[in-house]
């Protein structure tokens, strides 16, 4: 069984996922950071493979992506690193990035390499839903790779239902329509949006990301969806820390957990 599927069968509330940028702060940091986060009980990890034109990412993730690119990180190198280290991982791993590097590698080659590295699922924000349905769905399914799509506060009900039908693993609920990054708290409109998603009784669990950085925002997300995805707050802690363990300690303190 895909380990992400197994995770959601065992636990479907108060999940915590951390996003890290592959190749940041160093080209060989990724595997070490995964072990550090895994040891702290993070439920699953999203590994961002860097791209030069990240449309949905805020300044912190853009900065770490550029550093990773300068360090020599690439999608192919990341998959090779994860394949070599895969026996040491128990935490489910998701890849998140943009379609262009995947197309350059070749979709089928990417799927094969991803499963060889025990990747559970993929998030490609710029992959059109209809293109996935007609061209790639069978290929990803045959490699036991969940394809995870995003919804936003502006996504209509009919579109959400379609995304729920085509997604597997979970649905990524973007908490706002702005780029990723820090917000003081969730607005009433954001909370109402999460409550609407919760009331739709979707087939897939809903994980919420963007703007989660303290106890208040984390608890709001945990009350209204299956779990939280945290990226910017972790990367900011990593920027200010001397090592990966210190960074996760600071983040957990910030989140009140």
C-alpha positions in Angstrom: 0.0 0.0 0.0 1.1 3.5 -0.8 2.3 4.8 2.6 0.4 8.1 2.3 -2.8 6.1 1.9 -1.8 4.1 5.0 -1.2 7.2 7.0 -4.7 8.6 6.3 -6.3 5.3 7.2 -4.6 5.4 10.6 -4.9 9.2 11.2 -7.1 11.8 9.7 -7.0 14.6 12.2 -4.4 17.0 13.4 -1.9 16.0 10.8 1.3 18.0 10.3 3.2 18.2 7.1 6.4 20.3 6.5 7.6 21.6 3.2 11.3 21.8 2.6 13.3 23.0 -0.4 15.5 20.3 -1.9 19.1 21.4 -2.0 18.7 24.1 0.7 20.7 25.1 2.6 23.2 22.8 0.9 23.1 20.4 -2.1 23.4 17.5 0.3 21.1 18.8 3.0 17.9 17.2 1.9 18.3 13.6 3.2 19.6 14.9 6.6 16.7 17.3 7.0 14.2 14.5 6.2 15.7 12.4 8.9 15.5 15.3 11.4 11.9 16.0 10.6 11.0 12.4 10.7 12.5 12.0 14.1 10.2 14.7 15.4 7.1 12.9 14.4 6.1 15.0 11.4 3.3 13.0 9.6 4.5 13.5 6.0 6.9 15.7 4.1 6.6 17.8 0.9 9.9 18.2 -0.9 10.0 21.1 -3.3 12.2 20.6 -6.3 13.5 24.1 -7.2 12.4 25.9 -10.4 13.5 29.3 -11.7 10.0 30.7 -12.1 7.9 29.6 -9.1 4.5 31.1 -9.7 2.7 30.4 -6.4 5.7 30.7 -4.0 6.3 33.6 -1.7 9.7 35.4 -1.3 11.1 32.9 1.3 10.5 29.8 -0.9 11.7 31.7 -4.0 14.9 32.6 -2.1 15.6 29.1 -1.0 14.8 27.7 -4.5 17.3 30.1 -6.1 20.0 29.1 -3.5 19.2 25.4 -4.2 19.6 26.0 -8.0 22.9 27.8 -7.4 24.0 24.8 -5.2 23.4 22.5 -8.2 20.2 20.9 -7.1 18.0 19.5 -9.9 15.0 17.1 -10.1 17.2 14.3 -11.3 19.7 14.7 -8.5 17.0 14.9 -5.9 15.4 11.6 -7.1 18.8 10.0 -7.1 19.5 11.1 -3.5 16.1 9.9 -2.3 16.4 6.6 -4.1 19.8 6.0 -2.4 18.5 6.9 1.0 15.0 5.5 0.8 15.5 2.5 3.2 16.0 5.0 6.0 12.7 6.7 5.6 9.4 5.8 7.2 7.7 9.1 6.7 5.7 9.5 3.5 7.3 11.8 0.9 5.5 14.1 -1.6 7.2 15.9 -4.4 6.0 19.5 -5.1 7.2 21.6 -8.0 6.4 22.8 -11.5 5.6 20.9 -14.7 8.5 22.1 -16.8 11.3 20.1 -15.1 9.0 17.0 -15.2 8.3 17.4 -18.9 12.1 17.9 -19.5 12.7 14.6 -17.8 9.8 12.9 -19.5 6.6 12.1 -17.6 7.0 8.3 -17.7 10.7 8.5 -16.7 9.7 10.9 -13.8 7.0 8.5 -12.6 9.4 5.5 -12.7 12.1 7.4 -10.8 9.7 8.7 -8.3 8.4 5.3 -7.4 11.9 3.9 -7.3 12.6 6.6 -4.7 9.4 5.6 -2.7 7.6 8.9 -3.5 4.0 8.7 -2.6 2.5 11.6 -4.4 3.1 14.7 -6.6 1.8 18.3 -6.5 2.2 20.2 -9.8 0.3 23.5 -9.4 0.6 24.4 -13.1 -0.6 21.1 -14.4 -4.0 21.7 -15.9 -6.7 19.4 -14.5 -8.1 18.4 -17.9 -4.6 17.6 -19.2 -4.0 15.4 -16.3 -7.3 13.6 -16.8 -6.8 12.9 -20.5 -3.1 12.5 -20.8 -1.4 11.5 -17.6 -3.9 10.0 -15.1 -3.4 6.4 -16.1 0.4 6.8 -16.0 0.5 8.2 -12.5 -2.1 5.7 -11.3 -0.1 2.8 -12.7 3.0 3.9 -10.8 0.9 4.2 -7.5 1.6 8.0 -7.4 -1.1 10.2 -5.9 -1.8 13.3 -7.9 -2.8 16.1 -5.5 -4.6 19.2 -6.8 -5.1 22.6 -5.1 -8.2 24.5 -4.4 -8.5 28.2 -3.4 -11.2 30.4 -1.9 -12.2 31.3 -5.5 -12.6 27.7 -6.7 -16.3 27.0 -7.5 -18.2 24.1 -6.0 -18.5 22.2 -9.4 -14.7 22.6 -9.9 -14.0 21.4 -6.3 -16.1 18.3 -7.0 -14.2 17.6 -10.2 -10.8 18.1 -8.4 -12.1 15.7 -5.7 -12.9 13.1 -8.3 -9.5 13.3 -10.0 -7.3 13.9 -6.9 -6.0 11.1 -4.7 -4.2 11.1 -1.4 -5.6 14.5 -0.3 -6.7 17.9 -1.6 -4.5 20.8 -0.9 -6.6 23.8 0.3 -4.7 27.0 -0.3 -5.9 29.3 2.6 -5.7 32.4 0.5 -5.3 33.4 -3.1 -2.0 35.3 -2.4 1.5 33.7 -2.6 2.8 31.7 0.3 4.1 33.5 3.3 3.4 34.9 6.7 0.0 36.3 7.8 -0.9 37.4 11.4 -4.0 35.3 11.5 -6.8 33.8 9.4 -9.6 36.1 8.5 -13.3 35.2 9.0 -13.5 34.7 5.2 -10.6 32.2 5.3 -12.1 30.3 8.2 -15.5 30.2 6.5 -13.9 28.9 3.3 -12.3 26.0 5.3 -15.7 25.3 7.0 -17.4 25.2 3.5 -14.9 22.6 2.3 -15.4 20.6 5.5 -19.1 20.6 5.0 -18.9 19.3 1.4 -18.1 15.7 2.6 -15.4 15.2 0.0 -13.9 11.8 -0.8 -10.4 13.0 -0.1 -9.0 14.4 3.1 -8.2 18.2 3.0 -4.8 19.5 4.0 -4.5 23.3 4.4 -1.4 25.3 3.6 -0.2 29.0 3.2 0.1 31.3 6.2 0.3 28.8 9.1 3.0 30.0 11.5 1.7 30.1 15.0 -0.6 28.3 17.5 -3.7 30.3 16.5 -3.4 29.6 12.7 -2.5 25.9 13.3 -5.4 25.3 15.6 -7.8 27.0 13.2 -6.6 24.6 10.4 -6.7 21.6 12.6 -10.3 22.4 13.6 -11.5 22.7 10.0 -9.4 20.3 8.0 -7.4 17.1 8.3 -4.1 18.9 8.8 -1.7 21.7 8.2 1.1 22.1 5.6 3.9 24.5 6.8 6.6 25.8 4.5 7.6 29.4 4.9 7.7 29.3 8.7 9.9 26.3 8.7 12.3 27.7 6.1 12.5 30.9 8.0 13.5 29.0 11.1 16.0 27.1 9.1 17.5 30.3 7.8 18.0 31.6 11.3 19.4 28.3 12.8 22.8 26.7 12.9 21.4 23.2 12.3 18.2 21.4 11.3 17.3 20.1 14.7 17.4 23.6 16.1 15.2 24.8 13.3 12.4 22.3 14.0 12.6 23.0 17.7 12.1 26.7 17.1 9.2 26.0 14.7 7.4 23.6 17.1 7.8 26.2 19.9 6.3 28.8 17.6 3.4 26.5 16.8 2.8 25.7 20.5 3.3 21.9 20.0 
